Each structure stands twice: as structure tokens, then as C-alpha cells.
Amino acid sequence: MGSVTSSRSAALFGARDAVGAAGVAMAATFLAFGAAVREAGLPPGWALVACWAIYGMPGQLVLVQAASTGFVSGIAPAVMGAIAVNARFLPMAIAITPLFGVTERKRLIPAIPFIAVTPWAAAMRAFPEIASSVRLSWFLGFGLTSWVVAGLAALAGFYVAGMLDDHARAALLFVNPLYYALLLAADVNKPAPRRAILCGAAAAGLTFILPSSMGLLAAGIIGGTIAFLWGRKRGSR
Amino acid sequence: MEAADIALALTALACLLLRSAGVWLAGGLGADHPVIAWATAIAQATLAAFVMLAIIAPTGALADVPLAARLFGLGVGVAVCLAFGRNLLPALLAGLIAMLVLRSLIPS
């Protein structure tokens, strides 16, 4: 990949990478999401817009759950909950921006909608092998392909919802955390990610004592900060 | 406009602002800046916490799968990933199959 220097080739490599394990995980998760949207009584267009405009599964699910109850607690709590569980977009955007090697911020505008867990984690894994001059092209190729896969899978899930029993849905829902676990495991030989994984996993227990919408965010901030300080103390990243 | 549409529009706007704010904040920083390392650690820790919760204490249909089957699937997937050059697709399929096999063997 380091030999890829043209933007077009890098975008094609990104698109190809997006239909591997990432595509399988993405399709499985969004298939289950599409089925949940239908069960909540929402239209297929809503599922598609949610996939493409939010592009963050935990937040999407918070809205679907609220919709299935008719927003009995109001719109504002549902929106606040969805934002809180997707607040990881902020540190992810901060972390990935310098890696693009782009000095003009406005050149990154097309990449902004694609900053989500799957493209972000795949990029953090792939970027060391990609020349910095074409990383943005790779990311756009990956992100756009993932977007299309997610949208089509959600629509498919919407229309096959009646055919998915609990066993099938459970299998689909298992694929997503398994994929993220594999992405993390692939980085476990590097000290900084290993510390963050350990601290984040340990901090996950906070979600049992905090409100569910804030628990994941708190676990990430506290676990990540401890991992960062641990690394600073050891004098390495 | 329906309540679901309003909620979707507000959430989408907020997510766009979060992403844009991150790009704007990091725009002047180098990859080695401590803020970048801190943000990276938070993002990775959040992902690790998400995985831990989704496996240990899931909600919805996955909660009906026995914990042992979830852990077995995770263990097999990670083991295949580490043993076979961190190739994610075979590891993903191996983990999923392992979870399904053990689930079928455990009486419900």
C-alpha cells in the first residue's frame, strides 16, 4: 500500500478494504437496524436518512427505541441520549485529522460525514501503510463504500424484517462488537492502544452506575484519560 | 413534521457539528501533539468499553444468547485473528460460527 501514490488507486484500495470484514460487519449491523426501524413503525426513508446522516449505530438505536414508545419521554431526552452515545465522534475526529497530512482544513470537509467507528478504526489500522498524500483519498473511498453498504443493508433489513427471528437477529447483532473486538485485538501489540483497550474495558463498569446515555461516554473519557496519563508516565506513546 | 423526523434532524445536525468541531480543533496540531494522543486514547477506550458491554451485558436479541456462547465466539475470533496474521474476515466468520455452535449446544 505504501507504493500507492495516485489518489484514484488509493480510493479504489479504500473501497476494496470496505467490502471485506468491515463490509460484512457493517451489513450485518445495519440489516438488524433496518428490521428494528420497521418494528418501530417508521418508514424506510427514515432508516436510510438515519444511516447516512447520523452514521453512528448507538445513537440511531436510541432514536429507534424512543420512536417505538412514541417518544413518551419527549424528543429532547431522546436526542440528548443519541448525541451522548455518539459523542465519541469528537475525539475520533481530533485523533484522525492530523493523520490525513492535509494543511487546509476545508479539504477535509468531504471526509467529515464518514468519521465514524468503522472507517476511523480501519483508517487507524491502514494509514501507517499508506502514503500521507493519498490517505484522504483512501478514506473517502472506504467511507463512501461503507455508507452505501450501510444504507442498502438497512433497506434490506427493513424489507426482510418479518423473516428475521430472534436467533438470526442475535447473530447479526453479535457481528458488530466482534468486528470491533478484532480491530482492537489487531492493535494489541502496540503499547498505547493496549493501554487504552485495557483501561476502556475496565472503565466499562461505570455504565452500570451511571445513566445509560452517559455511561459509555464517561467510560471512554475516564478510561482513555487514565491510559493517556499511564503512557505519559512511562514516557512513550 | 413527525417527532421522529425532528429527532433525526436534530441528532444528525449535532453529530455533524461534533465531527466538524473535532476536525477544526485538531486542524493546527501535529500528529505527535499530546492532545491528539489523548483524543486517540479516549476514542480507543470508548470502543473497548462498547465491545465489553455489548459482549458482557447486551440488550435486545443478543441478550438471549448465553454469556458462555458470546465469550466463546469472542475468544475464538480473537485467537484466529492473532494466529493468522490479523486477517479480520476469517476471524470474524470463525467467531460467529463458534458463537452459533456453542449456542446450539447449550439448552435454553
Chai-1 contact restraints between the chains, C-beta under 6 A:
chainA,res_idxA,chainB,res_idxB,connection_type,confidence,min_distance_angstrom,max_distance_angstrom,comment,restraint_id
A,G20,B,L89,contact,1.0,0.0,6.0,A-B,restraint_1
A,A21,B,L88,contact,1.0,0.0,6.0,A-B,restraint_2
A,A21,B,L89,contact,1.0,0.0,6.0,A-B,restraint_3
A,A21,B,L92,contact,1.0,0.0,6.0,A-B,restraint_4
A,L42,B,A4,contact,1.0,0.0,6.0,A-B,restraint_5
A,A50,B,L8,contact,1.0,0.0,6.0,A-B,restraint_6
A,A53,B,A12,contact,1.0,0.0,6.0,A-B,restraint_7
A,I54,B,T11,contact,1.0,0.0,6.0,A-B,restraint_8
A,I54,B,A12,contact,1.0,0.0,6.0,A-B,restraint_9
A,I54,B,C15,contact,1.0,0.0,6.0,A-B,restraint_10
A,G59,B,T11,contact,1.0,0.0,6.0,A-B,restraint_11
A,L63,B,A7,contact,1.0,0.0,6.0,A-B,restraint_12
A,A67,B,A4,contact,1.0,0.0,6.0,A-B,restraint_13
A,F71,B,A3,contact,1.0,0.0,6.0,A-B,restraint_14
A,I75,B,A3,contact,1.0,0.0,6.0,A-B,restraint_15
A,I75,B,I6,contact,1.0,0.0,6.0,A-B,restraint_16
A,I75,B,A7,contact,1.0,0.0,6.0,A-B,restraint_17
A,A78,B,A7,contact,1.0,0.0,6.0,A-B,restraint_18
A,V79,B,A7,contact,1.0,0.0,6.0,A-B,restraint_19
A,V79,B,L10,contact,1.0,0.0,6.0,A-B,restraint_20
A,V79,B,T11,contact,1.0,0.0,6.0,A-B,restraint_21
A,A82,B,T11,contact,1.0,0.0,6.0,A-B,restraint_22
A,I83,B,A14,contact,1.0,0.0,6.0,A-B,restraint_23
A,N86,B,C15,contact,1.0,0.0,6.0,A-B,restraint_24
A,R88,B,A43,contact,1.0,0.0,6.0,A-B,restraint_25
A,R88,B,T46,contact,1.0,0.0,6.0,A-B,restraint_26
A,F89,B,C15,contact,1.0,0.0,6.0,A-B,restraint_27
A,F89,B,L18,contact,1.0,0.0,6.0,A-B,restraint_28
A,F89,B,R19,contact,1.0,0.0,6.0,A-B,restraint_29
A,L90,B,L18,contact,1.0,0.0,6.0,A-B,restraint_30
A,L90,B,G22,contact,1.0,0.0,6.0,A-B,restraint_31
A,P91,B,A39,contact,1.0,0.0,6.0,A-B,restraint_32
A,P91,B,I42,contact,1.0,0.0,6.0,A-B,restraint_33
A,P91,B,A43,contact,1.0,0.0,6.0,A-B,restraint_34
A,M92,B,A43,contact,1.0,0.0,6.0,A-B,restraint_35
A,A93,B,R19,contact,1.0,0.0,6.0,A-B,restraint_36
A,A93,B,G22,contact,1.0,0.0,6.0,A-B,restraint_37
A,A93,B,V23,contact,1.0,0.0,6.0,A-B,restraint_38
A,I94,B,G22,contact,1.0,0.0,6.0,A-B,restraint_39
A,I94,B,L25,contact,1.0,0.0,6.0,A-B,restraint_40
A,I94,B,A26,contact,1.0,0.0,6.0,A-B,restraint_41
A,I94,B,A39,contact,1.0,0.0,6.0,A-B,restraint_42
A,A95,B,I36,contact,1.0,0.0,6.0,A-B,restraint_43
A,A95,B,A39,contact,1.0,0.0,6.0,A-B,restraint_44
A,A95,B,T40,contact,1.0,0.0,6.0,A-B,restraint_45
A,A95,B,A43,contact,1.0,0.0,6.0,A-B,restraint_46
A,T97,B,V23,contact,1.0,0.0,6.0,A-B,restraint_47
A,T97,B,A26,contact,1.0,0.0,6.0,A-B,restraint_48
A,P98,B,A26,contact,1.0,0.0,6.0,A-B,restraint_49
A,P98,B,L29,contact,1.0,0.0,6.0,A-B,restraint_50
A,P98,B,G30,contact,1.0,0.0,6.0,A-B,restraint_51
A,P98,B,A31,contact,1.0,0.0,6.0,A-B,restraint_52
A,P98,B,I36,contact,1.0,0.0,6.0,A-B,restraint_53
A,L99,B,A31,contact,1.0,0.0,6.0,A-B,restraint_54
A,R105,B,G27,contact,1.0,0.0,6.0,A-B,restraint_55
A,L108,B,V23,contact,1.0,0.0,6.0,A-B,restraint_56
A,I112,B,R19,contact,1.0,0.0,6.0,A-B,restraint_57
A,I112,B,S20,contact,1.0,0.0,6.0,A-B,restraint_58
A,I115,B,R19,contact,1.0,0.0,6.0,A-B,restraint_59
A,D166,B,A61,contact,1.0,0.0,6.0,A-B,restraint_60
A,D166,B,D64,contact,1.0,0.0,6.0,A-B,restraint_61
A,R169,B,A61,contact,1.0,0.0,6.0,A-B,restraint_62
A,A170,B,A61,contact,1.0,0.0,6.0,A-B,restraint_63
A,A170,B,L62,contact,1.0,0.0,6.0,A-B,restraint_64
A,A170,B,V65,contact,1.0,0.0,6.0,A-B,restraint_65
A,L173,B,A61,contact,1.0,0.0,6.0,A-B,restraint_66
A,L173,B,L62,contact,1.0,0.0,6.0,A-B,restraint_67
A,F174,B,L62,contact,1.0,0.0,6.0,A-B,restraint_68
A,F174,B,M99,contact,1.0,0.0,6.0,A-B,restraint_69
A,P177,B,V51,contact,1.0,0.0,6.0,A-B,restraint_70
A,P177,B,A54,contact,1.0,0.0,6.0,A-B,restraint_71
A,P177,B,I55,contact,1.0,0.0,6.0,A-B,restraint_72
A,L178,B,G77,contact,1.0,0.0,6.0,A-B,restraint_73
A,L178,B,G95,contact,1.0,0.0,6.0,A-B,restraint_74
A,Y179,B,L92,contact,1.0,0.0,6.0,A-B,restraint_75
A,Y180,B,L47,contact,1.0,0.0,6.0,A-B,restraint_76
A,Y180,B,V51,contact,1.0,0.0,6.0,A-B,restraint_77
A,A181,B,V51,contact,1.0,0.0,6.0,A-B,restraint_78
A,A181,B,L74,contact,1.0,0.0,6.0,A-B,restraint_79
A,L182,B,G77,contact,1.0,0.0,6.0,A-B,restraint_80
A,L182,B,C81,contact,1.0,0.0,6.0,A-B,restraint_81
A,L182,B,L88,contact,1.0,0.0,6.0,A-B,restraint_82
A,L182,B,A91,contact,1.0,0.0,6.0,A-B,restraint_83
A,L184,B,A48,contact,1.0,0.0,6.0,A-B,restraint_84
A,A185,B,V78,contact,1.0,0.0,6.0,A-B,restraint_85
A,A185,B,C81,contact,1.0,0.0,6.0,A-B,restraint_86
A,A186,B,R86,contact,1.0,0.0,6.0,A-B,restraint_87
A,P193,B,Q44,contact,1.0,0.0,6.0,A-B,restraint_88
A,A196,B,A41,contact,1.0,0.0,6.0,A-B,restraint_89
A,A196,B,Q44,contact,1.0,0.0,6.0,A-B,restraint_90
A,A196,B,A45,contact,1.0,0.0,6.0,A-B,restraint_91
A,I197,B,A48,contact,1.0,0.0,6.0,A-B,restraint_92
A,C199,B,A45,contact,1.0,0.0,6.0,A-B,restraint_93
A,G200,B,A45,contact,1.0,0.0,6.0,A-B,restraint_94
A,G200,B,A48,contact,1.0,0.0,6.0,A-B,restraint_95
A,G200,B,A49,contact,1.0,0.0,6.0,A-B,restraint_96
A,A201,B,A48,contact,1.0,0.0,6.0,A-B,restraint_97
A,A201,B,M52,contact,1.0,0.0,6.0,A-B,restraint_98
A,A203,B,A49,contact,1.0,0.0,6.0,A-B,restraint_99
A,A204,B,A49,contact,1.0,0.0,6.0,A-B,restraint_100
A,A204,B,M52,contact,1.0,0.0,6.0,A-B,restraint_101
A,A204,B,L53,contact,1.0,0.0,6.0,A-B,restraint_102
A,T207,B,L53,contact,1.0,0.0,6.0,A-B,restraint_103
A,L216,B,A49,contact,1.0,0.0,6.0,A-B,restraint_104
A,A219,B,A49,contact,1.0,0.0,6.0,A-B,restraint_105
A,G220,B,I42,contact,1.0,0.0,6.0,A-B,restraint_106
A,G220,B,A45,contact,1.0,0.0,6.0,A-B,restraint_107
A,G220,B,T46,contact,1.0,0.0,6.0,A-B,restraint_108
A,G220,B,A49,contact,1.0,0.0,6.0,A-B,restraint_109
A,I221,B,I42,contact,1.0,0.0,6.0,A-B,restraint_110
A,G223,B,A45,contact,1.0,0.0,6.0,A-B,restraint_111
A,G224,B,A41,contact,1.0,0.0,6.0,A-B,restraint_112
A,G224,B,I42,contact,1.0,0.0,6.0,A-B,restraint_113
A,G224,B,A45,contact,1.0,0.0,6.0,A-B,restraint_114
A,A227,B,A41,contact,1.0,0.0,6.0,A-B,restraint_115
A,A227,B,A45,contact,1.0,0.0,6.0,A-B,restraint_116
A,F228,B,W38,contact,1.0,0.0,6.0,A-B,restraint_117
A,F228,B,A41,contact,1.0,0.0,6.0,A-B,restraint_118
A,R237,B,A37,contact,1.0,0.0,6.0,A-B,restraint_119
